[in-house]
Amino acid sequence: MFHPESAETDRFEQVIVQSIRRILAAAGPEEFLAWAQARIPDLLGLSVGPLDDDEHRRLAGLLGMAIWNAAPTPANGFRPSPLTDLADDAPCPCGSGQRYRDCCATLEELPELSTELIWEFLLDELSDSELREALRLDAVPGPLLARVADRWLEEDYPRRVVNLLEPLFAGSLDALDARYEPALDLLCDAYDRLDHWRKKRAFLERLSTGDNRVLSAAAWQRRSAMAIDEGDFEQATAAFTEALRNGPDSPGTALLEITLLAAQHRDRLARERARFWLHRFRRQGDVEPSFLDFLAQAIEDPQTALVDTHADSIDPDLVDLHDWMAVATARPLPRLDAVPVRDHPPEVASGQLALFEGAPTDHAPTEAGGEPVWSSPAQLRAPVAVRRIESRWRARFPSDKPVSIQLAPHDAHAIWEDTAWLDHLLGHPELADSLEVLDDLATALYAHPESALPWMAHALLRPLLERAWSMITTAVPADGHHHLPWSITANRPALRLLFRRYLYLSAEDEQEAAIATLEALLRLNPQDNHGVRAELMNHYLRAGLDERALALAARFPDDLLADLAYGEVLALYRLGRQERARQALGRAMHRLPRIPHYLTRKRIKRPQLDPHGITPGGEDQAWLYREAMRDVWAAEPGILAWLKRLTA
């Protein structure tokens, strides 16, 4: 057998490609072998070495003969036409100049290549009409039909893919091995393009419950990945378990497990499992080195490893944005100024405590005598150079700022329809010095069709939000004298970025950092336009920070948010202050009487919810508070019985 590993892989592949092109140009065997003897030594880099020129030509002739013997030719119905019946007196095709009987006929084993190997390169060289003819003649090896399907999907011909691949899986699956897994995935992709979800589901169910364990594992892997995309981690885990049972040694199963864990933000366990799989596959010794590299990277950072692994399937615009982020977020922080605003009017939000501008906050610094320093309203201002590049950016970014406290503007769909703004961004890493730009980029990431994928938040959103956090907290530190009212439009990008940072950290289950972000947001915008006091109260109570919960409630007396009113009751009860808890319950009941009924019932019917808001004191508000916090109430011994007794 001829082993291409003896030459550099890329050079050997170049020889195959050039040889196929020569054969497709209708070269006969004699002409082709003469070309091989003349050109292959240069292609393989054999111009120097221990062999002389004649030996180089002979080696090239032998390789050329091996390629010719394995190459399917259109002229021969896409079947090889090997040189096997040479006369003894004929010149040896290796180019030695000797008679065949005195030369290569004496070799015990002639060089040999597989036809399937040649097909792998031939498929890329055939025209569409030639490819169709090869398929009509059933000449393309079955495992390589996936290569054809991949080409057709790139050209947006999903129906062709379905017609090509469905017959592969229509009959008995006994003869299909791991080489057919790509065909399975591509057929599912084609079903997705055509919105044939019923056919895809039936196809995967048939394969996952069949006797072919290799394909069963692949089908369960696909079903698990689908559930991950839908956020159904219970179903995804069940499907993964089946994939592991059928394919315990499959790299696809290992990749799936790390993906599943990372999607649930269980990075520590993902690292441990990556270490397990790496040791296992190293012992097996038959796994691609690139996959071992992935596992090694996943031990350090599973999220980044998954991003790199799926780079080929990721939107190229996001890859460009990721590359820009790596450079831009490494820049030194710009100096932002908190400029005091004179005569800023106080803000009073309907239905809550009026936190007048200039009031001290919980975290306000104190003078030597212990008196609080009053916080004054300010506006964040970027340096002149940054404001200059912001104006050019605003002219290019195709979307407005979100309205009020919303996170997406009405025209968010336009952001990824025309990405000329991204071209401008890539040429200007200094745009990362602008909170206005970082705010727009966060909006763009939220608006992207793949925004729900975990890697996007980890690889793109997090570094952006962390840079914004550093810029804001440096400009307006916790021991400073300024806050940033939402009513000042220039402050909204900063406050919106802080709120987005909280949402991200909460989703990542980084509770301490999430609490710190909420505290900063409430300190900087004490009017609390985003309503983060409710989230902060619930975080305090879940973390057992009852004293801090009471301090927060004291800042918002007579609040119409159930989280504040009833959070105070729960905190007092847990601190053993029963009488004060009873008094707080009376005040809460006066404002929001339906909450206890929804907390004390083990089961209760969900009321109709209004997608545009809640009714203070209504059934919908009571249901939503139950959904958010009943487990915390139920975990406190005796409190639900106490609550029921006092409110019966």
N, C-alpha and C positions, 0 to 999 in steps of 0.2 A: 504494500500500500504506500502511496505517496502521502507524506504528512506535511501539510503546509506550515505546521508549527516550526519547522526548521528554518523558515524565512520569516522576516518581519511581516506581521499580519496585514498591515496596510499596503505593503508592496505586493504581497501575494494577491490581495484583492484587486489591486490595480492591474496585475497581469490577467486575472480572470476577466475583468471588465473589458480591457483592450482586446483580449482574444475573442470574446463574444461579439464585440462590434465588428471585428475583422470577419468572423464567420457569417454574421448577418449581412455583410456586404457581398455575399455570394462567393466568397473565396473557396476554391476546392481544396482538398487535403494537401496536395503538393504545394500550392501557393501559400496556404496557411502555415505549413511547417517551415517553409523557407522564411516567411515573415517571423515566425517564432524564434528560429535560430539567430536571426539578425537583431530582433528587438528585445526579447525577453531578458538577455543578460543585462542590458542597461536598466530595464524596468526593475529587475531584482537587485540592482546594485552589485553586479558580479564583475565589474571592470577591474577590481583588484582582488588578490587572494592567492592561495597556493595553487590554483588550477591555471592551466594555460588557456589560450583562446579556443583551441579545438575542444578542450574539455568543457569550457563554458558553453560552446555551441551545442555539444552533445547533451549536456544537462538541460539546456533550453529546449532542444528537440524532443527529449523524453517528456518534459513537462507539457510541451505543445501537443504531443501525441496523446497524453493523458486527458488534456482538455478536449481535444477533438473527439476522442472516443466516448466522452461523457456528455458532450454538448448536444441537446436536442436542436435539430435544424428545421426551419419552416419547410425547406424543400423535401424533407423526409417525414412530413406529417408530425413534426415536433417530437421525433424519436431520434436517438443517436444513430450514427452510421459508423461504427468503429472500424479501424484498420486491423482486421483480424486475419484476413486470408491473403497475406502477402506471399508472393513466390520466393523461393529460397534464393534465386539469383537476382532478385530485385534489389535496387539500392536501399539500404536501411533508412527508414524515414527519420531516424534520429539525426541524420546529417553527418555521420562519421565518414562517409565515402566508401564504406565496406559493403559487401553483400549482406543481405538480411540474415542468411544462415550463419554467417561468421560473426555477427554482431548481436543485435538485440534478441534474435531467436534463441540464443544460448542463455538468456537471463531466466532464472527460475520464476521470477515474478516481475511482470512489467508494471510500470507506474500506473496507478489507478485512482480516479476521483469518482465521487458519487454524482449521479445525474441530478439528485435533489440539491446538492451544493451548487451546481451550475445553474439550476432553475432559480435559486435565490437571487442571483445577479441578473439572469436573463429576463426576469419579470420586469425589471426597471428599464430594460432596453427595448422591449416590444412596443410597437405602436398599438393603438386601441384596436384596430382591425386585426392585427396579428394576435393580440391577446384573446380576442373573441374567438378566433379560429382555434387557438390552442385549447380554450375551454370547451368549445364544441366537440373537439376530438378527445376530450377527457384526458388530456396529456399532462396537465398541471398536477403535481403531487398534492394529495388532500391536505396535508398540514400547511401547505403554502397558499391555499386558497385565502387564508386570513390576510396574506400580503396584498392580494388583489382586492379584497374587501376593504382594507385600510385605504388603499389608493382611491377606491370609488367613494368612500365616505368623505375623504378630503375634497373630492370633486362634487360632493353633494348629490350622490346617486344612491340613496338608502334603499330604494326598491330593488335595484340591481343586487345590492348586498343580500337582501332577504332572499331573493331568487337563487343566489349563488350558494348561500350557506344553509338554508333550511334543509335541502336534501342530505347534507352531511349528517344531520341529527335525526332524520326522519325514521330510519330503520333501527337495526340493532346497534347498540353503542359499544359492543364488546371489543371491536377492533380499534377504538379511539383511545389514544393515550394523552399524556400531558401536552404533546405538541398541538393538540386541538383546543387547548384552553383559550388562546387568542381569538379563535373563531367564535367561541361561545360569547366572549365579551363583545366582539364586534357585531354579532347578530343582535345582542341586546341593545347596543348603541343604535343600530339601524331601526329597531322597534321603537326606541325613544324618539328618533327623528320623525317617525311616521305617526307617533302618538298611538301605537298599537300596544297599550299597556296590558290589555287582557292577554294578548298572544305572548307577550314577554313573561307575564306571571305564570301562565300555563306551561310555557317552555321551561322556566326555571324550576317549577314544581315537579315536572316530569323528570328532569335531570337530577334534582336534589334527592329524589326518592328512588332513583334507579339503582341498579347493581354495579354500575361503573363508579368505583369510589373516587377515582381521579376527577371525573367530571362532576360527581356529586359534591365533592369538596369545593370545586370552582363555582358551582351554582349556589351553594350556601354562602360562599364568600361574596358573591354578587348580591345576594339577598340581604346580607348583613350590611354591605356598603349602602344599599338603597335605604335601609332603615336608619343608618347614620345620617344620611342626607336629609331625611325627614325628621330628625331629632328624636326618633323612637328608640332610645337606647336599650330598653328592655327587650324589644324584638331583635335589635341588632346583636345583643349579647346572646340571645337564644340561638340565632342563626350562626354566630361565631362558634358556639359550642359544637354545633353539628359539623361545621367546617373543620374544626380541630379533630373531631372524632373520625372523619373520613380522610383527612389529609394532615396527619400529625407531623409529617416531615416536609410540608409544603412551604416554601418561602412566601407564597401568597397568603397563607394562614398567619404567618408571623407578621407580615406587613399589615394585615387586617387587624390583628390584636393591638398593635401599636397605634394604628389609626383610631381604633375604637376608644382606647384609653385616652389618647390625646384629645379626641373630640369631647370627652367628658372632663377635660382639664385634670386628669389624673396622671400628671407628668412623672411623679415619683415612681409610680407603679410601672408606667411605660418604660422608664429607664431600666428598672429591674428586669422586666421581661425582655427588653432588647439585649441585656447582658446574658440572660438565659439562652436566647436564640443564637446569639453569636457563638457562645461556647458549643452549643449543639451542632451548628452547621460547620464549625471549624473541625469538629471531630468527624463529621460525615465526609468532608473533603470534596464534595461534588457540587458546590454552590458557587454561583458567579461571584468573582471578587468584588464587583460593584455593589452587590447586595450586602456582602460582609462590611463594606465601607459604610453603607447606609446604617447598619446596625451599630457600628462603632460610633457613628455620629449621633444616633438616637440615644445612646447611653449618656451623652453629654447634653443634648438638647433635642428631644423628640419632635418638637414643633418645627424647628428649622430643618431637621432631617426630612420631614414629610414635605415641606415646601420644596426642597431641592429635588426630592424624588419625583414629585409631580410637576416639575417645571415645564416639561414638554406639553402638558395638558392645560397649563394655566394660561389665562388671557395674557398675551404678550405685553399689553399695556400695564398690567399689574406687575409683571416681571421688571419692566422699565421703572415703574414707580418704586419697587423694592430696591433696585440698584441705586436710584436717586436717594432714597431714604438712608441707605447705609452711609453715603457720603455726607448728605446734608445734616443729618442729626449728630454727626461727629464734630460739627462746627462749634466754636466757643459760643457761649450764650450771649445774646445781645443785651445791652442795658436798656431796660424799659423804665420809664418814669411814671410815678403816680402823682399826677398833677392835681392839687386841690381845686375843687369847684365851688365857687362862691355862690351864695344865695340859692343853693339847690333846694327845691321845695320838698317837704316831707311827703312820704308815700303812705297811704292807708289802703290796704287791700280789704275788700268786702268780706265780712264773716270771720275775721281773724284779728289777732292783736295788732294794733298799730305800732310797728317798730320804727319810731321816728328817727330820721337821719340824725346822727350825732349821739345816739345812745351808745353806752358802753356795751361791749359784747362779753361773752363768757371768757374769752381768751384775751381780753384787753390787757395791756401792760399796766402796771401800777407805779405811782410815785413812791418816794421813800416812806411816806406816811401811810401807805396802803390804799390811798384813794385811787379809783380807776382813772385812767387817761381816756378822755373822750375821743372817739373815732370820728373822723370827718370824711365826708364823701370826696371821692377823687375819680379822675379819669386816667386810664392807662394810655400812655403815649409812647410810640416807638421812635427811635432815632430818625433824623431827617432822611438819611440814606434809605432806611427801610420804608418810610412812607412814600418815597419816590418810586421804589420798585413795586409797592402795593398798588399804586395807581395804574401802572402798566399791566399788572396782573389782573386787576379788576376789569380792564378792557378786553381781556382774553378769556376769562373764565365764564362759561356759558350759562351760569345759574345765579339766581338771586340768593340772598341770605334767607334762611328759614323765617317764617312769620312767627312772632311772639316766641313762646318757649318750645315750639315744634323743632324737631331735629332734621326734617326734610323739607325743602322748598317745594312749591307747587310745580316747578319746572325741573325737578331732579332728573327726569328721563333724558333731558338734553345733555347731561354731563358726559355720558359715555357714547353719545351718538356722533359727536365731533370732538376728537381728542387733540385738536391743535394746541389747546392749553397745556397738554402734557409735553408736547415738543418744546414749548417755551420753558416749562418747569425744568426739564432735563438739562437745559443749558444754563440754569441759574440756581445753583445750590444755595445761594444766599437768600432765596425765598423762604427757607426754613427759619429765618430770623423773624418772620412775621406771624403773629397770632392770627391775623386776618387770613393768611394763606393756609396755615395749619387748620384753621376752622373749616375752610373750604375743602381741604383735602379729606378731613374727617367726614364731611357731608358727602363727598364723592365716594368714599369707601362704603358708607351706609347705603348709597344709591346703587352700588354695583350689583349685577345679578348674582354674583357669588358671595355676597356679603355675609351669608350665614355660615360659610365654611370656617372652621376654627383657625386654619392657618392664616387667613386674612387678618383676623384680629391680632394674632400673635406676631406675625411678621411685618405687618404694615401699620395697623392702628396703634398698637402698644408703643412703639418707639416715637410715634408722632405725639401721642398723649403724654408720654413721659417728658418729652422736650417741652411741651406746653406747660406742664406742671412745674418744671424747674424754672422756666421763664417767669411764670406768674408768682410763685412763692418767693423768688428772689426779689422781684419788684415790690411785692406787698407781703412782707414776712408776718408771721404770727405775732411778733412783738412790735409791729408797726402801728402807726396812728391813722391809717386810712382804710376805708372800705370802698367797694366798687358797685354803686347802685346799678341795677339792671335797667333803670329808666334812662341811663346815659348810654346811648346806642354804641358808642365806641367800646364800652365794657363788655358787650354781649358775646363777642367771640371768645374772650377769656372765660366767662362764666359758663358758656355752652360747652367749651372744652373740658372744664372741670366736671360738669354733669356727665359728659360722655365718659370721662375717666372713671367716675363712680360706677356707671353701668358696666363698663368693661371689667373692673376689679371685682364687682359683685358676681358677675358671670364666671369669673375665674376662681371664685370662692376665696379670694384674698381679703378676708373680713377686716383685719386691722387697717390695711391700706384703704379699703373702701370707707371705713368709719372716718379716717383722717381726711379723706377727700370731702366727705359730707360736712365735716366740721369746718373745713376751710371754706367751702362754698357758702355755708350759713354765716360764717364770720365775715366774708367779703360781701355778701349780699343778704344782710339781715332781714330784708323784706321778704325773702324766700319765695320768689316768683315760681320756682320749680317745685315747691312743696316738698323739699328734701327733708324737712323736719320730721315728716311721717316715716320716711325710710330710716332716718337716723335713730328715731325712737325705737323702731323695731330691731335695728341692729344692736342697740344698747341692751335691750331686753333679752335678745338671743344670746348675747355675750355675758349676761349676768351683771351688767354695769348699771345697777339699779339707782345708785346715787346720781350718776350722770343723767339717767333717764328723768329723775325728778327735777334736776336743774334745768333740763330742756323743757319740761312741761311748765315750769315756772315762768319761762320766757314767753309762753304762749297761753296765758289764761283765757278761758272761755273759747278755746279753739274749736272749730267745727269739724276738724279731722278726727275720726274715731281713734286713730293711732295715738294721738296726743292725749285725748280725754281718758281713754281706757288704759293706755300705757301707764299713766300716772297711778291708776288704781292697782294695776298688777305690780308695779314697782313697790308701792307702799305695803301691799299685802306681803310680798316676799321679804321685806325688811322687818316684818313683824309689827308694823304700825297699823293695827287693825282699825282703831277708831278713825284715824285720818284716812285710811282706805275707804271706810264706810262713808265718810263725808265726801270724799272725791267721787265715789260712785254715785252719790245723790246728785252732785253737780253734773256728772256725765249723763246720767239718766234724764235730767231735765232738758239737756240739749239733744241727746241722741238716744231715745228710749228703746229702739229696736235691737240694739247690739246684744244685750244679755240673752235675749230669746234665741238668737242665732249662735251664740257661743255655748249655751248650755245644752242644746239639743244634739244628740249623737248623729242624727240624720235629719236633714231638712231639705225641702225642695228649693232649687235655685230659682229666684225670681227673674223676671225679664230684665235684661241689662240694656242700658242705653250706650251705644258705642261713642257718643259724643260727650259723656260726662256722667256724674252721679248726682243723686239728690240727697243733700244733707238731711240726715234723720230718716232716710228712706230705707226700704227693704234692700235695694241694690247696694247701698253703702254697707249695710249690716252683713250682707252675704260676702262682699269683697273683704271686709275685715276678718270675717271667720276664715276665709280661704287663706289669708295671709298669716294669721296669728293663732288660730285655735290650738295648734299643736303645742305652742309655747304655754298657753293657759292650761291645757290639759296635763302638761308635765309638772305643774305645781300642785302638790297634794292638797286636796280639800277645797281649792279655790272655786271650782265650778259648782260644787254643792253650796258653798257660801254665797256665791253670786246668785244662784237660783233661789235660795232662801230669802235673800234680801230684796229680790226683784219680783217675787211671785205675785 
